[in-house]
């Protein structure tokens, strides 16, 4: 557990660092000040937590774009409301499935314009979707089951499916932004995914203002379509997103009033809230944060003994998640349900399956599971050997510098050692870990790429995705192969959420997951969000009457309702 004296010392150091880092700049497209005269403080929202390097691209088609490129500049057809688990019309006025689910028709809002004042039309939507025919575009797999897209008039787009994947399509509708055909059509296929797009032309409420090594600056534009169509108006004139140099510097900026919203992981949140720092979080009590994604222990099932389900079960039983939640995180995260489904999906957790097949921490049971499967300590060193009598020595890797995960990895390794499993934590640099994960050259690792979405399909697609490739870039890092499970995942993709088969399919997937444990859910990573009310008020929180939108600037969160947060904020002077 982090102690208060250590915390106060860290805070003092952070404030000094932040103060030093923020002196002397002009707050504009150069310099280091986050409170310069160029952007009036009472009109400017300062954020941090998404960018860990200078902004270099504003291309919304491929990951890596500057914070706000998608959400503030480029927008999707729909956004997703995680509280109601519903799609909300955005650029689209409505979307309708045909009775047989083979076609989907989008009606665009009237009067939507790009920031160069040209109208946004059905041709723009058709063009954006057809970009997926380029293999390098991340959503190119869309055309494995989408047959055609037509634009019969300026506001109507009709999609015809060869394989109607309802869940997958509705996920696409809010996760992908629409781009202007008249700007992009002159670019080559190679340019589509490599062009930096330095002068982004979008439909959103902001336009590019400036950028520097340490920041991205957006400025509110006049006449955003949502002002008339939805009576929504973003409050800040400027948004300045500060590039992270460290979590400690972000802490100093926040507590000194130079940062309004920090989406960084900040240790000692409980002490921040109890102290006179005027810092607030979504919940006033533990876990303080909303749950954002599921942190999972990933075993490489192509390697022994991780290819043995009994070994994976014993490993799961050896992990004291409570020690991670309380000791590493100070209760700012929650222990995961054994299924790993986020709290927004509680209605889909089959409690009977969890009761009969779910794992819990029990060192004695872990030892018994290993012994019954033939893993025994034959040489008396306190560690079991494999079934042939050979020593077991495994590495659990997490990125160097990810201090919370490093401590969590140590807890996991300690629990495994207590159960007789020789597992040690190691901390390679992030790039080396990425390469090892992609190539399958690891024993065990932590990963949390299972975030909030419109459907549990995205979660099970992550766990069970097939076929396993030589290079696994985004899913099934366990390299686990189960054809029956994969067929259920594809069935789920095709099943409307109001069909009774939707929930029963999820239950069948849970039965396989808990019986096989291809990945071991541990805790729900928090949606880190700490804010002050010195400049802006009416932040999202659990309080009665407060906004309930996601308070996050992370990429892919704007379309989960974070954009609405900007329309709810109020200047502190108007309190």
GUMI-575311 format. One record per residue (C-alpha): y, z, x; residue in one letter. Coordinates in steps of 0.5 Angstrom, whole numbers, padded with zeros to 4 digits, always signed. Each point is the difference from the previous one (the first is absolute). Example, Ala and Ser with C-alpha at 12.3 -4.5 7.8 and 13.67 -1.06 7.14 Angstrom:
# residues 2
-0009+0016+0025A+0007-0002+0002S
This chain:
# residues 575
+0000+0000+0000X+0007-0002+0003X+0004+0007+0001X+0007+0001-0002X+0003+0001+0007X-0003-0006+0002X+0003-0004-0006X+0007+0003+0001X-0001-0002+0008X-0002-0007-0002X+0006+0000-0006X+0005+0002+0005X-0002-0005+0005X+0000-0006-0005X+0007+0002-0002X+0002-0001+0007X-0003-0006+0001X+0002-0003-0007X+0007+0002+0002X+0000-0003+0006X-0003-0006-0002X+0005-0001-0006X+0006+0001+0004X+0005-0006+0002X-0002-0005-0004X+0003-0004-0006X-0005+0000-0005X+0000-0008+0000X-0004-0005+0003X+0000+0003+0006X+0001+0007+0003X-0005+0006-0002X+0004+0004-0005X-0003+0001-0007X+0007+0002-0003X+0005-0005+0003X+0006-0002-0003X-0002-0007-0002X-0004+0003-0006X+0003+0005-0004X-0004+0006+0000X+0000+0001-0008X-0002-0007-0001X-0006+0000+0005X-0007+0002+0000X-0003+0001+0007X-0008+0000+0000X-0005+0000+0005X-0008+0000+0000X-0002-0007+0000X+0002-0003+0006X-0002+0002+0007X+0003-0006+0004X+0006-0004-0001X+0000-0005-0006X-0002-0007+0003X-0002-0004-0006X+0002-0001-0008X-0006-0004-0002X-0003+0003-0006X-0006-0004+0000X-0003+0003+0006X-0001+0008+0002X+0005+0003+0005X+0007-0002-0004X+0006+0005+0001X+0000+0005-0005X+0003-0002-0007X-0002-0007+0001X-0005+0000-0006X+0004+0004-0005X+0007+0000+0002X+0000-0007+0001X-0006-0004-0003X-0003+0003-0006X-0007-0001-0004X-0001-0003-0007X-0002+0007-0002X+0000+0007+0003X-0005+0006-0001X+0001+0007-0003X-0005+0004+0003X+0002+0006-0005X-0002-0004-0006X-0005-0005+0004X+0003-0006-0003X+0004-0006+0002X+0007-0001-0002X+0003-0007+0000X+0005-0001+0005X+0002-0007+0002X-0005-0002-0006X+0002+0002-0007X-0007+0000-0002X-0007-0002+0002X-0006-0002-0004X-0007-0001+0001X-0004-0005-0005X-0005+0003-0004X-0006-0003+0005X+0004+0003+0006X+0000-0007+0003X+0008-0001+0000X+0006+0004+0001X+0007-0002-0002X+0006+0003+0003X+0007+0000-0004X+0005+0001+0005X+0007+0003-0002X+0006-0004-0001X+0006+0000+0004X-0004+0003+0007X+0004-0003+0006X-0001+0000+0007X+0005+0003+0005X+0003-0007+0001X+0001-0001-0007X-0006-0005-0002X-0004+0002-0006X-0007+0003+0001X-0005-0005-0003X-0007-0001-0002X+0000-0005+0006X+0001+0006+0005X-0006+0004-0003X-0004-0006+0000X+0002-0002+0007X-0001+0007+0003X-0007+0001-0003X-0002-0007+0003X+0002+0003+0007X-0007+0003-0001X-0003-0007+0002X+0002+0001+0007X-0006+0004+0003X+0005+0005+0004X+0004+0002-0006X-0003+0007-0001X-0002-0001-0008X-0003-0007+0002X-0007+0003-0003X+0004-0001-0007X-0002-0007+0000X-0008+0002+0000X+0001+0002-0007X+0007-0003-0003X-0001-0008-0002X+0007-0002-0001X+0007+0002-0002X+0005-0004-0004X+0007+0001-0002X+0001-0004-0006X+0007+0002-0001X+0006+0005+0004X-0003+0006-0003X-0007-0001-0001X-0006+0001+0005X-0007-0001-0002X-0006+0002+0005X-0007-0003-0001X-0006+0004+0003X-0007-0003+0002X-0002+0008+0001X+0005+0004-0004X+0001+0006+0004X+0004+0004-0005X+0001+0007+0005X+0001-0004+0006X+0005-0005-0003X+0004+0006-0003X+0000+0003+0007X+0003-0007+0003X+0005+0000-0006X+0004+0006+0003X-0002+0000+0007X+0003-0007+0002X+0007-0002+0000X+0003-0006-0003X+0004-0005+0005X+0005-0005-0001X-0003-0007+0000X+0006-0004+0002X+0001+0005+0007X-0008+0000+0002X-0002-0007-0002X+0003-0003+0006X-0004+0004+0005X-0007-0002+0003X-0006+0004-0002X+0000+0003+0007X+0007+0002-0001X-0002+0003-0007X-0003+0006+0004X+0004+0000+0006X+0007-0001-0002X+0004+0006+0001X+0004-0002-0006X+0007+0003+0003X+0004-0001-0006X-0004+0002-0006X+0002-0003-0007X-0004+0004-0005X+0001+0003-0008X+0001+0007+0002X+0006+0005-0001X+0001+0000+0008X+0002-0006+0005X+0000+0001+0007X+0006+0003+0004X-0002+0001+0007X-0006+0003+0004X+0000+0003+0007X-0006+0003+0005X+0001+0007-0004X+0001-0003-0007X+0000-0004-0006X+0006-0001-0005X+0000-0003-0007X+0006+0000-0004X+0000+0000-0008X+0001-0007-0003X+0004-0001-0006X-0003-0003-0007X-0008+0002+0002X-0003-0002-0006X-0003+0007-0002X+0007+0002-0002X+0000-0004-0006X-0008-0001-0002X-0002+0007+0002X+0007+0004+0000X-0002+0002+0007X+0005+0001+0006X-0001+0002+0007X+0004+0006+0002X+0001-0001+0007X+0005-0005+0003X-0004+0000+0007X-0007+0002+0002X+0000+0001+0007X-0008+0001+0002X+0000+0003+0007X-0005-0002+0005X-0005+0006+0002X+0000+0003+0007X-0004+0006-0002X-0001+0004-0006X+0004+0006+0004X+0006-0004+0000X-0001-0002-0008X+0000+0007-0001X+0006+0002+0004X+0004-0006-0004X-0002+0003-0007X+0001+0007+0001X+0007-0002+0003X+0002-0004-0006X+0000-0007+0004X-0006-0002-0004X-0001+0000-0007X-0008-0002-0001X-0005+0001+0005X-0007-0003-0001X-0002+0002+0007X-0006+0006+0000X+0004+0006+0002X-0004+0006+0002X+0003+0007-0003X+0002-0003-0007X-0001+0007-0003X+0004+0003+0005X+0006-0005-0001X-0001+0001-0008X+0001+0008+0001X+0005-0001+0005X+0008-0001-0001X-0001-0008+0002X+0001-0003-0007X-0006-0004+0000X-0004-0001-0006X-0007-0004-0001X-0003-0002-0007X-0004+0006-0001X+0003+0007+0001X-0007+0003+0002X-0006-0003+0004X-0002-0005+0001X+0008-0002+0000X-0002-0008+0000X-0003-0005-0005X-0006-0002+0003X+0000-0007+0003X-0006-0002+0003X-0007+0003+0001X-0002+0001+0008X-0007-0001+0001X-0005+0001+0006X-0003-0007+0001X-0007+0000+0004X-0002-0007+0003X-0006-0001-0004X-0002-0006+0005X-0002+0006+0005X-0005+0005+0000X+0000+0006-0002X+0006-0002-0005X-0005-0005-0003X-0004+0005-0003X+0003+0003-0006X-0003+0007+0001X+0004+0000+0006X+0006-0002-0004X-0001+0006-0005X-0001+0005+0005X+0006-0002+0004X+0004+0000-0007X-0003+0007-0001X+0003+0003+0007X+0007-0002-0002X+0004+0006-0002X+0006-0004-0003X+0003+0007-0003X+0002+0001+0008X+0003-0007+0000X+0004+0001-0006X+0002+0007+0002X+0000+0001+0007X+0002-0007+0002X+0005-0002-0006X+0002+0007-0002X-0002-0002-0007X+0005-0007-0001X-0007-0004-0001X-0005+0001-0005X-0008+0000+0001X-0003-0006-0003X-0005-0001-0005X-0007-0002+0003X+0001-0007-0004X+0007-0001+0004X+0003-0002-0006X+0008+0002+0000X+0002+0005-0005X+0003-0006-0005X-0007-0002-0001X-0003+0007-0002X-0002-0003-0007X-0005-0005+0004X-0003+0006+0004X-0007+0001-0003X-0001+0007+0001X-0007+0000-0001X-0002-0004+0006X+0005+0004+0004X-0004+0006-0002X-0007-0003+0001X+0002-0004+0007X+0007+0002+0002X+0000+0004+0007X+0003+0006+0002X+0001+0004+0007X-0006+0004+0001X-0002+0001+0008X-0007+0002-0002X-0001-0005-0005X+0002-0005+0005X-0005+0002+0005X-0005+0000-0005X+0001-0007-0002X+0000-0002+0008X-0007+0004+0001X-0003-0003-0006X+0002-0007+0002X-0003+0001+0007X+0006+0002+0004X-0002+0006+0004X+0003+0004+0006X-0006-0001+0005X+0003+0002+0006X+0003+0006-0002X+0008-0002+0001X+0002+0001-0007X+0001-0007-0001X-0005-0004-0004X-0004-0007+0003X-0001-0006-0004X-0007-0001-0003X-0003-0003+0007X+0003+0006+0003X+0006-0003+0004X+0006+0004+0000X+0006-0002-0005X+0007-0001+0003X+0005-0003-0005X+0008+0000+0000X+0005+0000-0005X+0006-0004+0001X+0007+0001-0003X+0006-0003+0003X+0004+0004+0006X+0006+0003-0003X-0002+0001-0007X+0000+0007+0001X-0002+0002-0007X-0006-0004+0000X-0002+0002+0007X+0000+0007-0002X-0004-0002-0006X-0005-0004+0005X-0001+0006+0004X-0002+0004-0007X-0005-0005-0002X-0003+0000+0007X+0000+0008+0001X-0004+0000-0007X-0005-0005+0002X-0001+0003+0007X-0001+0007-0004X-0006-0004-0004X-0003-0003+0006X+0003-0006+0000X+0003-0002+0007X+0007-0004-0002X+0006+0001+0004X+0007-0003-0002X+0004-0005+0004X+0007-0003-0001X+0001-0007+0003X+0006-0004-0001X+0001-0003-0007X+0000-0007+0002X-0007+0002+0004X-0003+0003-0007X+0002-0006-0004X-0004-0004+0004X-0006+0004+0000X+0001+0001-0007X+0000-0007-0001X-0005-0002+0004X-0005+0006-0002X+0000+0003+0007X+0000+0007-0002X-0004+0006-0002X+0004+0003-0005X+0008+0000-0002X+0005+0002-0005X+0003-0005-0005X+0004+0000-0006X+0001-0007-0003X-0002+0002-0007X+0007+0001-0003X+0003+0001-0007X-0001-0007-0004X-0001-0002-0007X-0008+0000+0000X-0006+0004+0004X-0002-0007+0001X+0004+0000+0006X-0003+0006+0003X-0007-0002-0001X+0002-0007+0003X+0002+0004+0006X-0006+0004+0000X-0006-0005-0001X+0004-0007+0001X-0005-0006+0003X-0002-0004+0003X+0001+0004+0007X+0004-0004+0005X+0000+0000+0007X+0007+0002+0000X+0001+0005-0006X+0008+0000-0001X+0001+0004-0007X-0006+0003-0003X-0007+0003+0001X+0001+0002+0007X-0007+0004-0001X-0003-0007+0000X-0005+0003-0005X-0004-0006-0004X-0002+0001-0007X+0000-0006-0004X-0001+0004-0007X+0006+0004+0001X+0004-0006+0002X-0002-0004-0006X+0002+0006-0004X+0007+0000+0003X+0000-0007-0002X-0002+0001-0007X+0006+0006+0000X+0005-0006+0003X-0002-0004-0006X+0000+0006-0006X+0006+0002-0004X+0002+0007+0001X+0000+0001-0008X-0008-0003+0000X-0005+0006+0000X-0003-0004+0006X+0005+0002+0004X-0001+0007+0001X-0007+0000+0000X+0000-0005+0006X+0004+0005+0003X-0005+0005-0001X-0005-0004+0003X+0004-0001+0006X+0001+0007+0001X-0008+0002-0001X-0001-0005+0006X+0006+0002+0004X-0002+0008+0000X-0007-0002+0001X+0001-0004+0006X+0007+0002+0003X+0002-0006+0003X+0007+0004+0001X+0001+0007-0001X+0006+0002-0004X+0004+0006+0003X+0007+0001-0002X+0006-0003-0004X+0005-0002+0005X+0007+0002-0003X+0005-0005-0002X+0005+0003+0005X+0007+0001-0003X+0005+0005+0002X+0007-0001-0003X+0007+0004+0000X+0005+0000-0005X+0006+0000+0004X+0002-0007-0001X-0005-0002-0006X-0003+0004-0006X-0005-0001-0005X-0006-0002+0004X-0007-0001-0003X-0004+0007-0001X-0004+0004-0004X+0005+0003-0004X+0001-0001-0007X+0005-0006-0001X+0000-0002+0007X-0002-0007+0002X-0007-0001+0001X+0000-0006+0005X-0003-0001+0006X+0005+0003+0006X-0002-0005+0005X+0003-0005+0004X-0007-0002+0003X-0002-0008-0001X-0004-0001-0006X+0003+0006-0003X+0007-0003-0003X-0005-0004-0005X-0003+0007-0002X+0006+0002-0003X+0004+0002+0006X+0005-0005-0002X+0002+0004-0006X+0001+0006+0004X+0007-0004+0003X+0002+0000-0007X-0001+0007-0002X+0004+0003+0006X+0007+0003-0001X+0005+0001+0005X+0001+0008+0001X+0007+0000-0001X-0002-0002-0008X-0004+0007+0000X
